[in-house]
Amino acid sequence: MGQTSNRRKRGGGRAGNALRRGIEVIDQMPWSPPVNIDRPTEPLTPEDVQAIHDGAMRILEEIGVEFLNPEALAVLRVTGGCMIEGENVRMDRAFVMEMIGKAPAAFTITPRNPARAITIGAGHVNFGNVSSPPSYWDMNLGRKVTGTQEMCANLLKLSQYFNCIHFVGGYPVEPQDIHARVRHLDVLYDKLTLTDKVAHAYCLGRERVEDGMEMVRIAAGLSHEEFESRPRMFSNINSTSPLKHDHPMLDGWMRLARRNQGLVVTPFTLAGAMAPVTMAGAVTLSLAEALCAVVLAQVIRPGVGVAIGTFTSNVDMKSGAPAFGTPEYMRATQMTGQMARFYGLPLRASGVCAANVPDGQATWETSNSLWSAVQAGANMVYHAAGWLEGGLIASPEKLIMDCEILQHIQRYMDPVICKTGTDEIAFDAIREVGNQGHFFGIQHTQDRYETAFYRPFLSDGRNYEAWEMAGGIWTPARAHQVFRDILSGFEPPPMDPAHREALAAFVARRKAEGGAPTDY
């Protein structure tokens, strides 16, 4: 569904306590995942599309991809469409296209709160929070520190609060004060109780995936049959570029496919390092790595929902460090979006940057990334809020600053802006004013002034003197105050007490059993 008005609503984590204490509540846009009403940017000609497609098929036919998982090899060996030598899998292009054709062009993921369901595909755009940084930075600390469970929970609260965050990805920061064996249990418990949005679980072997699916099922009070009747959660795997898929991720991928849960495969192809230095070569390699995973999922469960992801960028050729939000990154995202439409698959992109703090560089690189995702027709945008240092730092100030950008995009996609009815053409209003006076005071303006334009919650539109008299507060500092205000008034979304109790009991039992192994 598209954005239909610019009216405001308090956040998903109720801020009533903050309001009673006199703390300003964020005046944000309502929950309404946007539908992209623009034509996608397509930098490739039809001949270019065929060239990249042929290149990806030749990689799969002539070079092959290493599947470092015996079970995956066994599944593919009996299909008749694969040539397997050791762990190397080559695939016939006709077989690849047949299997891709079984995947839906769109699918819906329904979390424990059905009102938060999201559609992946069909023009829908869904933004997710930052996922998986090991470190954390905020203005109070003023330095980079190791992530903790409290930091992780605070970022989850922000992710619930902001209506422009539509799904909750992996750990918003890696809580390294929890042992790796049980970390997934504690964080997923926090995720499922502090938020009611679509949740992600990591594809890192049997225990973490099975625990994740069971916890999502319990939190929603579903039977096993109800859980498998439609996607209730999702996961993302990354290939090990170039041309490898590792054991634990394939294990989780297959388990989720068997139970009809959402799947995303995202090769991390850095041009000049793990991929050719040319963007066409990097995109071609990325597609080959992604499509062979789609094939595996469709062999296991034809029709299971799968999206392909783009994470193709370049390295800084001086330092070798990943670069994000670059012109090449933007074009690679658009190119992959064009190829995703060629294959009839939903697209995942990312909102990323290489900046180390929430400064100007962070803003322009993230804005470039987000707008290129929109231009590419992406349906899921990972890391859309809160990402710093190439994914090594999560920041609450950056998350809040990014939510301002996300609301810009959401409003930009509101079809009401482009309406051309009698009221919108406003001929009578133009005649009333004529060539004298102004439009401020006329009834046409008075009837619409509250909702006519996007109203930012973080930007400061005052002139310099007024801004200076109010304390001269820079944007990250304003974002930090918003962060503190939201935390002070946050209340978790409602949850059935019996479901919460059952979820806590499951976590306690799995901890007592030792959780998950830490190596493979």
ChimeraX attribute file (.defattr): number of C-alpha atoms within 10 A of each C-alpha:
attribute: neighborCount
match mode: 1-to-1
recipient: residues
	/A:1	11
	/A:2	18
	/A:3	19
	/A:4	15
	/A:5	17
	/A:6	19
	/A:7	14
	/A:8	14
	/A:9	14
	/A:10	18
	/A:11	24
	/A:12	23
	/A:13	24
	/A:14	19
	/A:15	23
	/A:16	16
	/A:17	14
	/A:18	17
	/A:19	13
	/A:20	10
	/A:21	10
	/A:22	9
	/A:23	17
	/A:24	13
	/A:25	20
	/A:26	19
	/A:27	15
	/A:28	23
	/A:29	25
	/A:30	20
	/A:31	19
	/A:32	20
	/A:33	23
	/A:34	26
	/A:35	22
	/A:36	23
	/A:37	14
	/A:38	12
	/A:39	11
	/A:40	18
	/A:41	18
	/A:42	18
	/A:43	14
	/A:44	18
	/A:45	10
	/A:46	10
	/A:47	9
	/A:48	14
	/A:49	18
	/A:50	14
	/A:51	15
	/A:52	22
	/A:53	19
	/A:54	14
	/A:55	19
	/A:56	22
	/A:57	26
	/A:58	18
	/A:59	21
	/A:60	25
	/A:61	19
	/A:62	13
	/A:63	14
	/A:64	24
	/A:65	25
	/A:66	22
	/A:67	24
	/A:68	19
	/A:69	16
	/A:70	14
	/A:71	14
	/A:72	20
	/A:73	20
	/A:74	11
	/A:75	13
	/A:76	21
	/A:77	14
	/A:78	10
	/A:79	11
	/A:80	10
	/A:81	17
	/A:82	21
	/A:83	17
	/A:84	18
	/A:85	11
	/A:86	11
	/A:87	16
	/A:88	17
	/A:89	22
	/A:90	22
	/A:91	24
	/A:92	17
	/A:93	18
	/A:94	11
	/A:95	15
	/A:96	21
	/A:97	14
	/A:98	14
	/A:99	21
	/A:100	25
	/A:101	17
	/A:102	19
	/A:103	24
	/A:104	18
	/A:105	20
	/A:106	19
	/A:107	21
	/A:108	16
	/A:109	22
	/A:110	21
	/A:111	24
	/A:112	23
	/A:113	16
	/A:114	14
	/A:115	11
	/A:116	18
	/A:117	20
	/A:118	24
	/A:119	20
	/A:120	26
	/A:121	25
	/A:122	15
	/A:123	21
	/A:124	21
	/A:125	27
	/A:126	24
	/A:127	29
	/A:128	24
	/A:129	31
	/A:130	33
	/A:131	24
	/A:132	20
	/A:133	24
	/A:134	19
	/A:135	23
	/A:136	26
	/A:137	23
	/A:138	22
	/A:139	16
	/A:140	8
	/A:141	9
	/A:142	9
	/A:143	10
	/A:144	16
	/A:145	13
	/A:146	16
	/A:147	23
	/A:148	18
	/A:149	19
	/A:150	12
	/A:151	22
	/A:152	22
	/A:153	19
	/A:154	21
	/A:155	24
	/A:156	25
	/A:157	23
	/A:158	24
	/A:159	33
	/A:160	28
	/A:161	26
	/A:162	23
	/A:163	25
	/A:164	31
	/A:165	26
	/A:166	26
	/A:167	29
	/A:168	27
	/A:169	26
	/A:170	25
	/A:171	26
	/A:172	33
	/A:173	32
	/A:174	27
	/A:175	26
	/A:176	15
	/A:177	12
	/A:178	16
	/A:179	12
	/A:180	15
	/A:181	16
	/A:182	21
	/A:183	21
	/A:184	26
	/A:185	25
	/A:186	17
	/A:187	23
	/A:188	22
	/A:189	21
	/A:190	16
	/A:191	27
	/A:192	26
	/A:193	18
	/A:194	24
	/A:195	28
	/A:196	26
	/A:197	28
	/A:198	26
	/A:199	25
	/A:200	24
	/A:201	25
	/A:202	20
	/A:203	26
	/A:204	23
	/A:205	21
	/A:206	19
	/A:207	17
	/A:208	23
	/A:209	24
	/A:210	15
	/A:211	20
	/A:212	24
	/A:213	23
	/A:214	16
	/A:215	23
	/A:216	25
	/A:217	22
	/A:218	23
	/A:219	25
	/A:220	23
	/A:221	18
	/A:222	15
	/A:223	11
	/A:224	13
	/A:225	9
	/A:226	13
	/A:227	22
	/A:228	17
	/A:229	12
	/A:230	18
	/A:231	24
	/A:232	25
	/A:233	27
	/A:234	26
	/A:235	24
	/A:236	23
	/A:237	25
	/A:238	22
	/A:239	23
	/A:240	16
	/A:241	18
	/A:242	20
	/A:243	22
	/A:244	19
	/A:245	23
	/A:246	16
	/A:247	18
	/A:248	19
	/A:249	24
	/A:250	27
	/A:251	20
	/A:252	24
	/A:253	31
	/A:254	24
	/A:255	20
	/A:256	25
	/A:257	24
	/A:258	16
	/A:259	19
	/A:260	25
	/A:261	23
	/A:262	24
	/A:263	25
	/A:264	22
	/A:265	26
	/A:266	24
	/A:267	26
	/A:268	22
	/A:269	30
	/A:270	27
	/A:271	25
	/A:272	18
	/A:273	18
	/A:274	18
	/A:275	23
	/A:276	18
	/A:277	15
	/A:278	14
	/A:279	23
	/A:280	20
	/A:281	17
	/A:282	25
	/A:283	30
	/A:284	27
	/A:285	26
	/A:286	28
	/A:287	28
	/A:288	23
	/A:289	31
	/A:290	25
	/A:291	23
	/A:292	24
	/A:293	28
	/A:294	25
	/A:295	24
	/A:296	22
	/A:297	29
	/A:298	24
	/A:299	20
	/A:300	18
	/A:301	18
	/A:302	19
	/A:303	19
	/A:304	24
	/A:305	30
	/A:306	31
	/A:307	30
	/A:308	30
	/A:309	32
	/A:310	30
	/A:311	23
	/A:312	27
	/A:313	28
	/A:314	29
	/A:315	18
	/A:316	15
	/A:317	12
	/A:318	6
	/A:319	7
	/A:320	12
	/A:321	14
	/A:322	19
	/A:323	22
	/A:324	28
	/A:325	26
	/A:326	18
	/A:327	15
	/A:328	17
	/A:329	24
	/A:330	22
	/A:331	23
	/A:332	25
	/A:333	32
	/A:334	26
	/A:335	24
	/A:336	31
	/A:337	31
	/A:338	23
	/A:339	25
	/A:340	23
	/A:341	14
	/A:342	13
	/A:343	17
	/A:344	18
	/A:345	27
	/A:346	29
	/A:347	32
	/A:348	31
	/A:349	30
	/A:350	28
	/A:351	27
	/A:352	31
	/A:353	27
	/A:354	22
	/A:355	22
	/A:356	19
	/A:357	24
	/A:358	25
	/A:359	12
	/A:360	10
	/A:361	15
	/A:362	24
	/A:363	20
	/A:364	15
	/A:365	21
	/A:366	30
	/A:367	20
	/A:368	20
	/A:369	26
	/A:370	29
	/A:371	18
	/A:372	26
	/A:373	30
	/A:374	25
	/A:375	20
	/A:376	29
	/A:377	33
	/A:378	35
	/A:379	30
	/A:380	29
	/A:381	28
	/A:382	25
	/A:383	29
	/A:384	29
	/A:385	34
	/A:386	32
	/A:387	36
	/A:388	27
	/A:389	20
	/A:390	17
	/A:391	22
	/A:392	18
	/A:393	29
	/A:394	35
	/A:395	28
	/A:396	29
	/A:397	26
	/A:398	26
	/A:399	26
	/A:400	24
	/A:401	24
	/A:402	26
	/A:403	25
	/A:404	19
	/A:405	20
	/A:406	21
	/A:407	23
	/A:408	17
	/A:409	18
	/A:410	22
	/A:411	22
	/A:412	18
	/A:413	22
	/A:414	21
	/A:415	16
	/A:416	16
	/A:417	14
	/A:418	10
	/A:419	11
	/A:420	10
	/A:421	8
	/A:422	9
	/A:423	11
	/A:424	13
	/A:425	11
	/A:426	13
	/A:427	10
	/A:428	12
	/A:429	16
	/A:430	13
	/A:431	9
	/A:432	15
	/A:433	13
	/A:434	11
	/A:435	8
	/A:436	7
	/A:437	9
	/A:438	11
	/A:439	15
	/A:440	10
	/A:441	10
	/A:442	12
	/A:443	11
	/A:444	17
	/A:445	13
	/A:446	11
	/A:447	10
	/A:448	10
	/A:449	11
	/A:450	12
	/A:451	12
	/A:452	14
	/A:453	11
	/A:454	16
	/A:455	19
	/A:456	16
	/A:457	18
	/A:458	18
	/A:459	13
	/A:460	13
	/A:461	9
	/A:462	10
	/A:463	8
	/A:464	11
	/A:465	9
	/A:466	11
	/A:467	14
	/A:468	11
	/A:469	9
	/A:470	10
	/A:471	8
	/A:472	12
	/A:473	13
	/A:474	11
	/A:475	16
	/A:476	20
	/A:477	15
	/A:478	16
	/A:479	23
	/A:480	20
	/A:481	13
	/A:482	21
	/A:483	20
	/A:484	14
	/A:485	18
	/A:486	25
	/A:487	18
	/A:488	14
	/A:489	18
	/A:490	22
	/A:491	19
	/A:492	17
	/A:493	17
	/A:494	13
	/A:495	17
	/A:496	10
	/A:497	10
	/A:498	12
	/A:499	18
	/A:500	18
	/A:501	13
	/A:502	15
	/A:503	24
	/A:504	17
	/A:505	12
	/A:506	18
	/A:507	21
	/A:508	15
	/A:509	12
	/A:510	15
	/A:511	16
	/A:512	10
	/A:513	10
	/A:514	10
	/A:515	21
	/A:516	21
	/A:517	14
	/A:518	11
	/A:519	8
	/A:520	7
